[in-house]
Amino acid sequence: MKTFIVGVILGVLAATGIFIPILVHEQKAKYEFGKMNGRIDALQEAASILGKEFGYYKGCFNGKTPFKELFEVKATSVLMIETNGVKTIKVIP
């Protein structure tokens, strides 16, 4: 009986020693995953608000219109377009 109890205790300690590092790694991975999803949601919301406020870009780029991409998220881009010396923010959905 004594060897059984010692075996159980050693088994629990070994399993704990293996399980704790895996648990810590998974916690960090899930935290980063959630953080990145929150960032994507925030950028989509910002692009949506900017599109409603400043309008969506309906034209096409001919290569001569100077623009700067401020940020993009998934298939949406937020651009700063300069037309006749005036800089405006437009969203390409």
N, CA, C and O atoms as a CHARMM CRD file, in Angstrom:
* protein
*
  372
    1    1 MET  N      0.82400  -1.19600   0.00000 PROA 1      0.00000
    2    1 MET  CA     0.00000   0.00000   0.00000 PROA 1      0.00000
    3    1 MET  C      0.86800   1.25900   0.00000 PROA 1      0.00000
    4    1 MET  O      0.53800   2.27400  -0.61400 PROA 1      0.00000
    5    2 LYS  N      1.99600   1.14900   0.71900 PROA 2      0.00000
    6    2 LYS  CA     2.89500   2.29400   0.81000 PROA 2      0.00000
    7    2 LYS  C      3.46900   2.65100  -0.56500 PROA 2      0.00000
    8    2 LYS  O      3.58000   3.83000  -0.90400 PROA 2      0.00000
    9    3 THR  N      3.83100   1.64500  -1.34800 PROA 3      0.00000
   10    3 THR  CA     4.38400   1.91500  -2.68400 PROA 3      0.00000
   11    3 THR  C      3.31800   2.49800  -3.60100 PROA 3      0.00000
   12    3 THR  O      3.62900   3.31000  -4.47300 PROA 3      0.00000
   13    4 PHE  N      2.06300   2.09300  -3.41300 PROA 4      0.00000
   14    4 PHE  CA     0.97400   2.64200  -4.22400 PROA 4      0.00000
   15    4 PHE  C      0.80000   4.14100  -3.95800 PROA 4      0.00000
   16    4 PHE  O      0.65200   4.92700  -4.89400 PROA 4      0.00000
   17    5 ILE  N      0.81800   4.52800  -2.69600 PROA 5      0.00000
   18    5 ILE  CA     0.65500   5.93700  -2.32800 PROA 5      0.00000
   19    5 ILE  C      1.83500   6.76100  -2.83800 PROA 5      0.00000
   20    5 ILE  O      1.64100   7.86700  -3.34400 PROA 5      0.00000
   21    6 VAL  N      3.04500   6.24200  -2.71400 PROA 6      0.00000
   22    6 VAL  CA     4.23100   6.94400  -3.22400 PROA 6      0.00000
   23    6 VAL  C      4.14000   7.07800  -4.74400 PROA 6      0.00000
   24    6 VAL  O      4.48800   8.11800  -5.30400 PROA 6      0.00000
   25    7 GLY  N      3.67500   6.02800  -5.40100 PROA 7      0.00000
   26    7 GLY  CA     3.51200   6.07900  -6.86500 PROA 7      0.00000
   27    7 GLY  C      2.48900   7.11500  -7.29400 PROA 7      0.00000
   28    7 GLY  O      2.70100   7.83800  -8.26800 PROA 7      0.00000
   29    8 VAL  N      1.38400   7.18900  -6.57300 PROA 8      0.00000
   30    8 VAL  CA     0.34600   8.17600  -6.89200 PROA 8      0.00000
   31    8 VAL  C      0.88100   9.59400  -6.68900 PROA 8      0.00000
   32    8 VAL  O      0.66700  10.47500  -7.52100 PROA 8      0.00000
   33    9 ILE  N      1.57300   9.79700  -5.58200 PROA 9      0.00000
   34    9 ILE  CA     2.11800  11.13300  -5.30600 PROA 9      0.00000
   35    9 ILE  C      3.14300  11.51800  -6.36700 PROA 9      0.00000
   36    9 ILE  O      3.12200  12.65000  -6.85200 PROA 9      0.00000
   37   10 LEU  N      4.03800  10.60600  -6.73900 PROA 10     0.00000
   38   10 LEU  CA     5.02500  10.90400  -7.78500 PROA 10     0.00000
   39   10 LEU  C      4.34400  11.14100  -9.13600 PROA 10     0.00000
   40   10 LEU  O      4.77700  12.00200  -9.90100 PROA 10     0.00000
   41   11 GLY  N      3.30400  10.39900  -9.42900 PROA 11     0.00000
   42   11 GLY  CA     2.56800  10.59300 -10.67900 PROA 11     0.00000
   43   11 GLY  C      1.89100  11.94900 -10.73900 PROA 11     0.00000
   44   11 GLY  O      1.91100  12.61500 -11.77500 PROA 11     0.00000
   45   12 VAL  N      1.29000  12.36100  -9.63000 PROA 12     0.00000
   46   12 VAL  CA     0.65000  13.67500  -9.57700 PROA 12     0.00000
   47   12 VAL  C      1.68800  14.78500  -9.72700 PROA 12     0.00000
   48   12 VAL  O      1.44700  15.75700 -10.44200 PROA 12     0.00000
   49   13 LEU  N      2.81200  14.66000  -9.08100 PROA 13     0.00000
   50   13 LEU  CA     3.87600  15.67100  -9.19200 PROA 13     0.00000
   51   13 LEU  C      4.44000  15.73500 -10.61000 PROA 13     0.00000
   52   13 LEU  O      4.70500  16.82300 -11.12100 PROA 13     0.00000
   53   14 ALA  N      4.62300  14.58900 -11.24100 PROA 14     0.00000
   54   14 ALA  CA     5.13200  14.56500 -12.61700 PROA 14     0.00000
   55   14 ALA  C      4.12200  15.19900 -13.57200 PROA 14     0.00000
   56   14 ALA  O      4.48900  15.99500 -14.43700 PROA 14     0.00000
   57   15 ALA  N      2.85200  14.84100 -13.41000 PROA 15     0.00000
   58   15 ALA  CA     1.82000  15.41000 -14.28500 PROA 15     0.00000
   59   15 ALA  C      1.71000  16.91900 -14.09100 PROA 15     0.00000
   60   15 ALA  O      1.53200  17.66100 -15.05700 PROA 15     0.00000
   61   16 THR  N      1.81600  17.37200 -12.84700 PROA 16     0.00000
   62   16 THR  CA     1.77100  18.81100 -12.57000 PROA 16     0.00000
   63   16 THR  C      2.96400  19.51800 -13.19100 PROA 16     0.00000
   64   16 THR  O      2.82000  20.60500 -13.75000 PROA 16     0.00000
   65   17 GLY  N      4.12900  18.91700 -13.09800 PROA 17     0.00000
   66   17 GLY  CA     5.33400  19.51300 -13.68300 PROA 17     0.00000
   67   17 GLY  C      5.25100  19.65200 -15.18600 PROA 17     0.00000
   68   17 GLY  O      5.83100  20.57500 -15.75800 PROA 17     0.00000
   69   18 ILE  N      4.53900  18.75100 -15.83200 PROA 18     0.00000
   70   18 ILE  CA     4.36500  18.82400 -17.28700 PROA 18     0.00000
   71   18 ILE  C      3.22400  19.77300 -17.64700 PROA 18     0.00000
   72   18 ILE  O      3.31100  20.50800 -18.63000 PROA 18     0.00000
   73   19 PHE  N      2.16900  19.75500 -16.86000 PROA 19     0.00000
   74   19 PHE  CA     0.96000  20.51400 -17.18300 PROA 19     0.00000
   75   19 PHE  C      1.12100  22.02000 -16.98100 PROA 19     0.00000
   76   19 PHE  O      0.59300  22.79600 -17.77700 PROA 19     0.00000
   77   20 ILE  N      1.82600  22.45300 -15.95200 PROA 20     0.00000
   78   20 ILE  CA     1.94400  23.88500 -15.62200 PROA 20     0.00000
   79   20 ILE  C      2.59000  24.68500 -16.76000 PROA 20     0.00000
   80   20 ILE  O      2.03300  25.71600 -17.13700 PROA 20     0.00000
   81   21 PRO  N      3.74600  24.26700 -17.33700 PROA 21     0.00000
   82   21 PRO  CA     4.31000  25.05500 -18.44900 PROA 21     0.00000
   83   21 PRO  C      3.38800  25.12700 -19.66600 PROA 21     0.00000
   84   21 PRO  O      3.31800  26.15700 -20.33600 PROA 21     0.00000
   85   22 ILE  N      2.68300  24.03100 -19.95000 PROA 22     0.00000
   86   22 ILE  CA     1.73900  24.04000 -21.07700 PROA 22     0.00000
   87   22 ILE  C      0.60800  25.01900 -20.79600 PROA 22     0.00000
   88   22 ILE  O      0.19800  25.76200 -21.68800 PROA 22     0.00000
   89   23 LEU  N      0.10700  25.02800 -19.58900 PROA 23     0.00000
   90   23 LEU  CA    -0.97000  25.93600 -19.20800 PROA 23     0.00000
   91   23 LEU  C     -0.54100  27.39600 -19.33300 PROA 23     0.00000
   92   23 LEU  O     -1.30100  28.21800 -19.84700 PROA 23     0.00000
   93   24 VAL  N      0.64900  27.72600 -18.87800 PROA 24     0.00000
   94   24 VAL  CA     1.15700  29.10000 -18.96100 PROA 24     0.00000
   95   24 VAL  C      1.29700  29.52200 -20.42500 PROA 24     0.00000
   96   24 VAL  O      0.93600  30.64300 -20.78500 PROA 24     0.00000
   97   25 HSD  N      1.81800  28.63000 -21.26500 PROA 25     0.00000
   98   25 HSD  CA     1.96300  28.94000 -22.69400 PROA 25     0.00000
   99   25 HSD  C      0.59900  29.18800 -23.34100 PROA 25     0.00000
  100   25 HSD  O      0.44400  30.14600 -24.09800 PROA 25     0.00000
  101   26 GLU  N     -0.37300  28.35400 -23.05800 PROA 26     0.00000
  102   26 GLU  CA    -1.71100  28.51700 -23.62800 PROA 26     0.00000
  103   26 GLU  C     -2.39500  29.79400 -23.13900 PROA 26     0.00000
  104   26 GLU  O     -3.11400  30.44200 -23.89900 PROA 26     0.00000
  105   27 GLN  N     -2.17800  30.15000 -21.89700 PROA 27     0.00000
  106   27 GLN  CA    -2.75500  31.39600 -21.38100 PROA 27     0.00000
  107   27 GLN  C     -2.20200  32.59200 -22.13600 PROA 27     0.00000
  108   27 GLN  O     -2.95900  33.49300 -22.49600 PROA 27     0.00000
  109   28 LYS  N     -0.90100  32.62000 -22.38300 PROA 28     0.00000
  110   28 LYS  CA    -0.29700  33.72500 -23.13300 PROA 28     0.00000
  111   28 LYS  C     -0.80400  33.75800 -24.56800 PROA 28     0.00000
  112   28 LYS  O     -1.06800  34.83200 -25.10900 PROA 28     0.00000
  113   29 ALA  N     -0.94100  32.58300 -25.19000 PROA 29     0.00000
  114   29 ALA  CA    -1.42600  32.51800 -26.57600 PROA 29     0.00000
  115   29 ALA  C     -2.86800  33.02200 -26.67500 PROA 29     0.00000
  116   29 ALA  O     -3.19900  33.75900 -27.60400 PROA 29     0.00000
  117   30 LYS  N     -3.71400  32.63900 -25.74400 PROA 30     0.00000
  118   30 LYS  CA    -5.11000  33.09800 -25.76700 PROA 30     0.00000
  119   30 LYS  C     -5.22200  34.59200 -25.49900 PROA 30     0.00000
  120   30 LYS  O     -6.08600  35.26400 -26.06200 PROA 30     0.00000
  121   31 TYR  N     -4.35800  35.10700 -24.64700 PROA 31     0.00000
  122   31 TYR  CA    -4.35000  36.54200 -24.37100 PROA 31     0.00000
  123   31 TYR  C     -3.99300  37.31500 -25.64100 PROA 31     0.00000
  124   31 TYR  O     -4.66100  38.29100 -25.98200 PROA 31     0.00000
  125   32 GLU  N     -2.93800  36.88100 -26.34300 PROA 32     0.00000
  126   32 GLU  CA    -2.53500  37.56700 -27.57400 PROA 32     0.00000
  127   32 GLU  C     -3.60800  37.44700 -28.64900 PROA 32     0.00000
  128   32 GLU  O     -3.83200  38.39400 -29.40300 PROA 32     0.00000
  129   33 PHE  N     -4.27000  36.30700 -28.73100 PROA 33     0.00000
  130   33 PHE  CA    -5.34300  36.11200 -29.70000 PROA 33     0.00000
  131   33 PHE  C     -6.49000  37.08400 -29.44000 PROA 33     0.00000
  132   33 PHE  O     -6.99700  37.71300 -30.36900 PROA 33     0.00000
  133   34 GLY  N     -6.89400  37.20500 -28.19000 PROA 34     0.00000
  134   34 GLY  CA    -7.96300  38.13300 -27.83100 PROA 34     0.00000
  135   34 GLY  C     -7.57800  39.57900 -28.05700 PROA 34     0.00000
  136   34 GLY  O     -8.39700  40.38800 -28.49200 PROA 34     0.00000
  137   35 LYS  N     -6.33700  39.90100 -27.76300 PROA 35     0.00000
  138   35 LYS  CA    -5.84700  41.26900 -27.96400 PROA 35     0.00000
  139   35 LYS  C     -5.88000  41.63000 -29.44700 PROA 35     0.00000
  140   35 LYS  O     -6.28400  42.73600 -29.80600 PROA 35     0.00000
  141   36 MET  N     -5.45600  40.70300 -30.31400 PROA 36     0.00000
  142   36 MET  CA    -5.44600  40.97100 -31.74900 PROA 36     0.00000
  143   36 MET  C     -6.86600  41.09000 -32.29300 PROA 36     0.00000
  144   36 MET  O     -7.12500  41.93800 -33.14700 PROA 36     0.00000
  145   37 ASN  N     -7.79200  40.25800 -31.81400 PROA 37     0.00000
  146   37 ASN  CA    -9.18300  40.37500 -32.26300 PROA 37     0.00000
  147   37 ASN  C     -9.78200  41.70700 -31.84600 PROA 37     0.00000
  148   37 ASN  O    -10.53300  42.31000 -32.61300 PROA 37     0.00000
  149   38 GLY  N     -9.46700  42.17400 -30.65500 PROA 38     0.00000
  150   38 GLY  CA    -9.95800  43.47600 -30.21000 PROA 38     0.00000
  151   38 GLY  C     -9.41400  44.60300 -31.06600 PROA 38     0.00000
  152   38 GLY  O    -10.12500  45.56600 -31.35600 PROA 38     0.00000
  153   39 ARG  N     -8.15400  44.48800 -31.47300 PROA 39     0.00000
  154   39 ARG  CA    -7.54100  45.50400 -32.33100 PROA 39     0.00000
  155   39 ARG  C     -8.22800  45.53500 -33.69300 PROA 39     0.00000
  156   39 ARG  O     -8.50500  46.61200 -34.22100 PROA 39     0.00000
  157   40 ILE  N     -8.50200  44.36800 -34.26200 PROA 40     0.00000
  158   40 ILE  CA    -9.16300  44.29800 -35.56500 PROA 40     0.00000
  159   40 ILE  C    -10.57200  44.88600 -35.47800 PROA 40     0.00000
  160   40 ILE  O    -10.98300  45.64800 -36.35300 PROA 40     0.00000
  161   41 ASP  N    -11.29800  44.53800 -34.43800 PROA 41     0.00000
  162   41 ASP  CA   -12.64800  45.09300 -34.25700 PROA 41     0.00000
  163   41 ASP  C    -12.61300  46.61200 -34.12700 PROA 41     0.00000
  164   41 ASP  O    -13.46200  47.30600 -34.68700 PROA 41     0.00000
  165   42 ALA  N    -11.63700  47.12600 -33.39400 PROA 42     0.00000
  166   42 ALA  CA   -11.52300  48.57300 -33.20900 PROA 42     0.00000
  167   42 ALA  C    -11.18900  49.27000 -34.52600 PROA 42     0.00000
  168   42 ALA  O    -11.74900  50.32600 -34.81900 PROA 42     0.00000
  169   43 LEU  N    -10.28900  48.69800 -35.32400 PROA 43     0.00000
  170   43 LEU  CA    -9.94500  49.30100 -36.61400 PROA 43     0.00000
  171   43 LEU  C    -11.13400  49.26600 -37.57300 PROA 43     0.00000
  172   43 LEU  O    -11.34700  50.21600 -38.32600 PROA 43     0.00000
  173   44 GLN  N    -11.90900  48.17900 -37.55200 PROA 44     0.00000
  174   44 GLN  CA   -13.09900  48.12200 -38.40200 PROA 44     0.00000
  175   44 GLN  C    -14.11700  49.18000 -37.98300 PROA 44     0.00000
  176   44 GLN  O    -14.73600  49.82400 -38.83000 PROA 44     0.00000
  177   45 GLU  N    -14.28300  49.35000 -36.70200 PROA 45     0.00000
  178   45 GLU  CA   -15.21900  50.36000 -36.20400 PROA 45     0.00000
  179   45 GLU  C    -14.74200  51.76000 -36.58900 PROA 45     0.00000
  180   45 GLU  O    -15.54300  52.60000 -36.99800 PROA 45     0.00000
  181   46 ALA  N    -13.44600  52.00900 -36.45900 PROA 46     0.00000
  182   46 ALA  CA   -12.89500  53.32100 -36.83900 PROA 46     0.00000
  183   46 ALA  C    -13.07800  53.57500 -38.32900 PROA 46     0.00000
  184   46 ALA  O    -13.43600  54.68400 -38.72500 PROA 46     0.00000
  185   47 ALA  N    -12.83900  52.56600 -39.16000 PROA 47     0.00000
  186   47 ALA  CA   -13.01600  52.72400 -40.60600 PROA 47     0.00000
  187   47 ALA  C    -14.48200  52.98600 -40.93900 PROA 47     0.00000
  188   47 ALA  O    -14.78200  53.79100 -41.82100 PROA 47     0.00000
  189   48 SER  N    -15.37700  52.32800 -40.25400 PROA 48     0.00000
  190   48 SER  CA   -16.80100  52.54300 -40.48900 PROA 48     0.00000
  191   48 SER  C    -17.21300  53.96700 -40.12400 PROA 48     0.00000
  192   48 SER  O    -17.94400  54.61500 -40.87300 PROA 48     0.00000
  193   49 ILE  N    -16.75000  54.45000 -38.98200 PROA 49     0.00000
  194   49 ILE  CA   -17.08100  55.81400 -38.54800 PROA 49     0.00000
  195   49 ILE  C    -16.47400  56.84100 -39.50000 PROA 49     0.00000
  196   49 ILE  O    -17.13200  57.81200 -39.87300 PROA 49     0.00000
  197   50 LEU  N    -15.21700  56.62500 -39.89300 PROA 50     0.00000
  198   50 LEU  CA   -14.58100  57.55800 -40.83500 PROA 50     0.00000
  199   50 LEU  C    -15.29400  57.54900 -42.18300 PROA 50     0.00000
  200   50 LEU  O    -15.43000  58.59600 -42.81600 PROA 50     0.00000
  201   51 GLY  N    -15.74700  56.38400 -42.62600 PROA 51     0.00000
  202   51 GLY  CA   -16.48000  56.29800 -43.89300 PROA 51     0.00000
  203   51 GLY  C    -17.79100  57.05900 -43.84200 PROA 51     0.00000
  204   51 GLY  O    -18.16300  57.72600 -44.80800 PROA 51     0.00000
  205   52 LYS  N    -18.49300  56.96300 -42.72300 PROA 52     0.00000
  206   52 LYS  CA   -19.75600  57.69000 -42.57800 PROA 52     0.00000
  207   52 LYS  C    -19.52300  59.19100 -42.48200 PROA 52     0.00000
  208   52 LYS  O    -20.30700  59.98300 -43.00600 PROA 52     0.00000
  209   53 GLU  N    -18.44400  59.57700 -41.81100 PROA 53     0.00000
  210   53 GLU  CA   -18.17000  61.00300 -41.58300 PROA 53     0.00000
  211   53 GLU  C    -17.57400  61.67900 -42.82100 PROA 53     0.00000
  212   53 GLU  O    -18.00400  62.77100 -43.19100 PROA 53     0.00000
  213   54 PHE  N    -16.59900  61.04800 -43.45700 PROA 54     0.00000
  214   54 PHE  CA   -15.88300  61.68100 -44.57100 PROA 54     0.00000
  215   54 PHE  C    -16.25800  61.12400 -45.93100 PROA 54     0.00000
  216   54 PHE  O    -15.89000  61.70100 -46.95400 PROA 54     0.00000
  217   55 GLY  N    -16.97200  60.02900 -45.96200 PROA 55     0.00000
  218   55 GLY  CA   -17.42400  59.45700 -47.22900 PROA 55     0.00000
  219   55 GLY  C    -16.51400  58.34200 -47.71900 PROA 55     0.00000
  220   55 GLY  O    -15.36800  58.19300 -47.29600 PROA 55     0.00000
  221   56 TYR  N    -17.08700  57.56900 -48.63200 PROA 56     0.00000
  222   56 TYR  CA   -16.36200  56.45500 -49.22700 PROA 56     0.00000
  223   56 TYR  C    -15.80900  56.88300 -50.57800 PROA 56     0.00000
  224   56 TYR  O    -16.42000  57.68700 -51.28100 PROA 56     0.00000
  225   57 TYR  N    -14.66400  56.34800 -50.93200 PROA 57     0.00000
  226   57 TYR  CA   -14.03200  56.71000 -52.20200 PROA 57     0.00000
  227   57 TYR  C    -14.68200  55.91500 -53.31800 PROA 57     0.00000
  228   57 TYR  O    -14.61500  54.68600 -53.32900 PROA 57     0.00000
  229   58 LYS  N    -15.31300  56.61000 -54.26000 PROA 58     0.00000
  230   58 LYS  CA   -16.04000  55.96000 -55.34000 PROA 58     0.00000
  231   58 LYS  C    -15.23900  55.91800 -56.64000 PROA 58     0.00000
  232   58 LYS  O    -15.56300  55.14300 -57.54000 PROA 58     0.00000
  233   59 GLY  N    -14.20600  56.73500 -56.74500 PROA 59     0.00000
  234   59 GLY  CA   -13.43700  56.81900 -57.97900 PROA 59     0.00000
  235   59 GLY  C    -12.48200  55.65100 -58.14300 PROA 59     0.00000
  236   59 GLY  O    -12.49000  54.69400 -57.36900 PROA 59     0.00000
  237   60 CYS  N    -11.67200  55.76000 -59.15900 PROA 60     0.00000
  238   60 CYS  CA   -10.64200  54.74400 -59.37400 PROA 60     0.00000
  239   60 CYS  C     -9.28400  55.44300 -59.40400 PROA 60     0.00000
  240   60 CYS  O     -9.18500  56.61100 -59.78300 PROA 60     0.00000
  241   61 PHE  N     -8.26800  54.73800 -59.01400 PROA 61     0.00000
  242   61 PHE  CA    -6.93600  55.32300 -58.99800 PROA 61     0.00000
  243   61 PHE  C     -6.33100  55.22700 -60.38800 PROA 61     0.00000
  244   61 PHE  O     -6.30400  54.15900 -61.00000 PROA 61     0.00000
  245   62 ASN  N     -5.84900  56.35400 -60.87200 PROA 62     0.00000
  246   62 ASN  CA    -5.21100  56.37200 -62.17600 PROA 62     0.00000
  247   62 ASN  C     -3.68600  56.41100 -62.05600 PROA 62     0.00000
  248   62 ASN  O     -2.98200  56.52700 -63.05900 PROA 62     0.00000
  249   63 GLY  N     -3.19400  56.31500 -60.85600 PROA 63     0.00000
  250   63 GLY  CA    -1.74800  56.33000 -60.64300 PROA 63     0.00000
  251   63 GLY  C     -1.20200  57.73400 -60.45700 PROA 63     0.00000
  252   63 GLY  O     -0.04400  57.89000 -60.07000 PROA 63     0.00000
  253   64 LYS  N     -2.00400  58.76300 -60.72100 PROA 64     0.00000
  254   64 LYS  CA    -1.54500  60.14500 -60.60000 PROA 64     0.00000
  255   64 LYS  C     -2.07300  60.80900 -59.33200 PROA 64     0.00000
  256   64 LYS  O     -1.52700  61.82200 -58.89300 PROA 64     0.00000
  257   65 THR  N     -3.11500  60.25900 -58.74600 PROA 65     0.00000
  258   65 THR  CA    -3.68600  60.83100 -57.53500 PROA 65     0.00000
  259   65 THR  C     -2.79700  60.47400 -56.35100 PROA 65     0.00000
  260   65 THR  O     -2.65800  59.29500 -56.02500 PROA 65     0.00000
  261   66 PRO  N     -2.18800  61.47200 -55.69600 PROA 66     0.00000
  262   66 PRO  CA    -1.33700  61.15100 -54.54400 PROA 66     0.00000
  263   66 PRO  C     -2.18600  60.73300 -53.34400 PROA 66     0.00000
  264   66 PRO  O     -3.16200  61.39600 -52.99000 PROA 66     0.00000
  265   67 PHE  N     -1.79600  59.63400 -52.73700 PROA 67     0.00000
  266   67 PHE  CA    -2.51900  59.16200 -51.56300 PROA 67     0.00000
  267   67 PHE  C     -1.53900  58.50400 -50.59700 PROA 67     0.00000
  268   67 PHE  O     -0.43300  58.10700 -50.96300 PROA 67     0.00000
  269   68 LYS  N     -1.98600  58.40600 -49.36300 PROA 68     0.00000
  270   68 LYS  CA    -1.21900  57.71300 -48.33300 PROA 68     0.00000
  271   68 LYS  C     -2.18300  56.81000 -47.58000 PROA 68     0.00000
  272   68 LYS  O     -3.22400  57.25600 -47.09800 PROA 68     0.00000
  273   69 GLU  N     -1.82500  55.54200 -47.48500 PROA 69     0.00000
  274   69 GLU  CA    -2.68500  54.61400 -46.76100 PROA 69     0.00000
  275   69 GLU  C     -2.43200  54.77700 -45.26800 PROA 69     0.00000
  276   69 GLU  O     -1.32000  54.54500 -44.79200 PROA 69     0.00000
  277   70 LEU  N     -3.47000  55.17700 -44.52800 PROA 70     0.00000
  278   70 LEU  CA    -3.32700  55.36500 -43.09100 PROA 70     0.00000
  279   70 LEU  C     -3.34500  54.03700 -42.36200 PROA 70     0.00000
  280   70 LEU  O     -2.48100  53.77300 -41.52600 PROA 70     0.00000
  281   71 PHE  N     -4.32800  53.19200 -42.67400 PROA 71     0.00000
  282   71 PHE  CA    -4.36400  51.83200 -42.15500 PROA 71     0.00000
  283   71 PHE  C     -5.33200  51.01500 -42.97900 PROA 71     0.00000
  284   71 PHE  O     -6.18200  51.55500 -43.68700 PROA 71     0.00000
  285   72 GLU  N     -5.19000  49.70300 -42.87800 PROA 72     0.00000
  286   72 GLU  CA    -6.12000  48.80300 -43.53700 PROA 72     0.00000
  287   72 GLU  C     -6.48100  47.68800 -42.57500 PROA 72     0.00000
  288   72 GLU  O     -5.68500  47.27300 -41.73300 PROA 72     0.00000
  289   73 VAL  N     -7.68700  47.22800 -42.72600 PROA 73     0.00000
  290   73 VAL  CA    -8.15600  46.10900 -41.92000 PROA 73     0.00000
  291   73 VAL  C     -9.03000  45.24400 -42.81500 PROA 73     0.00000
  292   73 VAL  O    -10.00600  45.71300 -43.40000 PROA 73     0.00000
  293   74 LYS  N     -8.66200  43.98600 -42.90900 PROA 74     0.00000
  294   74 LYS  CA    -9.31300  43.02100 -43.78800 PROA 74     0.00000
  295   74 LYS  C     -9.36300  43.59600 -45.20300 PROA 74     0.00000
  296   74 LYS  O     -8.30900  43.79900 -45.80400 PROA 74     0.00000
  297   75 ALA  N    -10.54200  43.86300 -45.75500 PROA 75     0.00000
  298   75 ALA  CA   -10.63800  44.35400 -47.13000 PROA 75     0.00000
  299   75 ALA  C    -10.91800  45.84600 -47.20200 PROA 75     0.00000
  300   75 ALA  O    -11.24000  46.35300 -48.27700 PROA 75     0.00000
  301   76 THR  N    -10.80400  46.55700 -46.10200 PROA 76     0.00000
  302   76 THR  CA   -11.10800  47.98500 -46.03800 PROA 76     0.00000
  303   76 THR  C     -9.82900  48.77700 -45.84200 PROA 76     0.00000
  304   76 THR  O     -8.99800  48.43400 -45.00100 PROA 76     0.00000
  305   77 SER  N     -9.67500  49.83900 -46.62200 PROA 77     0.00000
  306   77 SER  CA    -8.50900  50.71300 -46.49300 PROA 77     0.00000
  307   77 SER  C     -8.96000  52.12900 -46.18300 PROA 77     0.00000
  308   77 SER  O     -9.95200  52.60800 -46.73300 PROA 77     0.00000
  309   78 VAL  N     -8.23500  52.79100 -45.30800 PROA 78     0.00000
  310   78 VAL  CA    -8.48000  54.19700 -45.00200 PROA 78     0.00000
  311   78 VAL  C     -7.31200  54.97900 -45.59300 PROA 78     0.00000
  312   78 VAL  O     -6.15100  54.74900 -45.25500 PROA 78     0.00000
  313   79 LEU  N     -7.65000  55.91100 -46.48500 PROA 79     0.00000
  314   79 LEU  CA    -6.63300  56.64400 -47.22100 PROA 79     0.00000
  315   79 LEU  C     -6.71500  58.13400 -46.95900 PROA 79     0.00000
  316   79 LEU  O     -7.77900  58.66800 -46.64400 PROA 79     0.00000
  317   80 MET  N     -5.58700  58.79100 -47.09200 PROA 80     0.00000
  318   80 MET  CA    -5.52700  60.23900 -47.11900 PROA 80     0.00000
  319   80 MET  C     -5.21600  60.58800 -48.57700 PROA 80     0.00000
  320   80 MET  O     -4.13400  60.28400 -49.07800 PROA 80     0.00000
  321   81 ILE  N     -6.18100  61.23200 -49.25300 PROA 81     0.00000
  322   81 ILE  CA    -6.05300  61.54800 -50.67100 PROA 81     0.00000
  323   81 ILE  C     -5.91500  63.05000 -50.83000 PROA 81     0.00000
  324   81 ILE  O     -6.65500  63.82800 -50.22700 PROA 81     0.00000
  325   82 GLU  N     -4.95300  63.44400 -51.65500 PROA 82     0.00000
  326   82 GLU  CA    -4.74100  64.86500 -51.91300 PROA 82     0.00000
  327   82 GLU  C     -5.28200  65.20200 -53.29800 PROA 82     0.00000
  328   82 GLU  O     -4.80900  64.68000 -54.30700 PROA 82     0.00000
  329   83 THR  N     -6.28300  66.08400 -53.33100 PROA 83     0.00000
  330   83 THR  CA    -6.88600  66.52500 -54.58000 PROA 83     0.00000
  331   83 THR  C     -6.82600  68.04500 -54.63700 PROA 83     0.00000
  332   83 THR  O     -7.38600  68.71800 -53.77200 PROA 83     0.00000
  333   84 ASN  N     -6.16700  68.58300 -55.62700 PROA 84     0.00000
  334   84 ASN  CA    -6.00500  70.02200 -55.79500 PROA 84     0.00000
  335   84 ASN  C     -5.41600  70.67100 -54.54200 PROA 84     0.00000
  336   84 ASN  O     -5.82400  71.77000 -54.16600 PROA 84     0.00000
  337   85 GLY  N     -4.47900  70.01300 -53.90600 PROA 85     0.00000
  338   85 GLY  CA    -3.83300  70.54500 -52.72200 PROA 85     0.00000
  339   85 GLY  C     -4.60900  70.38200 -51.43300 PROA 85     0.00000
  340   85 GLY  O     -4.14500  70.80600 -50.37500 PROA 85     0.00000
  341   86 VAL  N     -5.78800  69.77000 -51.50400 PROA 86     0.00000
  342   86 VAL  CA    -6.62500  69.57800 -50.32600 PROA 86     0.00000
  343   86 VAL  C     -6.54900  68.10700 -49.91300 PROA 86     0.00000
  344   86 VAL  O     -6.81000  67.21300 -50.71800 PROA 86     0.00000
  345   87 LYS  N     -6.19100  67.87200 -48.66100 PROA 87     0.00000
  346   87 LYS  CA    -6.08900  66.50800 -48.17100 PROA 87     0.00000
  347   87 LYS  C     -7.40900  66.09700 -47.53900 PROA 87     0.00000
  348   87 LYS  O     -7.94200  66.80600 -46.68600 PROA 87     0.00000
  349   88 THR  N     -7.93300  64.95700 -47.95700 PROA 88     0.00000
  350   88 THR  CA    -9.17300  64.43900 -47.39100 PROA 88     0.00000
  351   88 THR  C     -8.97400  62.96700 -47.00100 PROA 88     0.00000
  352   88 THR  O     -8.09200  62.28100 -47.51600 PROA 88     0.00000
  353   89 ILE  N     -9.80200  62.52000 -46.09800 PROA 89     0.00000
  354   89 ILE  CA    -9.78300  61.12400 -45.68000 PROA 89     0.00000
  355   89 ILE  C    -10.92600  60.41800 -46.39000 PROA 89     0.00000
  356   89 ILE  O    -12.06700  60.87900 -46.36100 PROA 89     0.00000
  357   90 LYS  N    -10.61500  59.30600 -47.02200 PROA 90     0.00000
  358   90 LYS  CA   -11.61900  58.49800 -47.70200 PROA 90     0.00000
  359   90 LYS  C    -11.42700  57.04600 -47.31700 PROA 90     0.00000
  360   90 LYS  O    -10.32400  56.62100 -46.97500 PROA 90     0.00000
  361   91 VAL  N    -12.50200  56.29400 -47.37500 PROA 91     0.00000
  362   91 VAL  CA   -12.47900  54.87100 -47.04200 PROA 91     0.00000
  363   91 VAL  C    -12.83000  54.08700 -48.29800 PROA 91     0.00000
  364   91 VAL  O    -13.80500  54.38700 -48.98700 PROA 91     0.00000
  365   92 ILE  N    -12.02000  53.08600 -48.57800 PROA 92     0.00000
  366   92 ILE  CA   -12.31900  52.18000 -49.68400 PROA 92     0.00000
  367   92 ILE  C    -12.84100  50.88700 -49.06500 PROA 92     0.00000
  368   92 ILE  O    -12.07800  50.14200 -48.45000 PROA 92     0.00000
  369   93 PRO  N    -14.13300  50.61800 -49.22400 PROA 93     0.00000
  370   93 PRO  CA   -14.69800  49.39500 -48.60000 PROA 93     0.00000
  371   93 PRO  C    -14.27400  48.13600 -49.32900 PROA 93     0.00000
  372   93 PRO  O    -14.65900  47.03600 -48.93400 PROA 93     0.00000
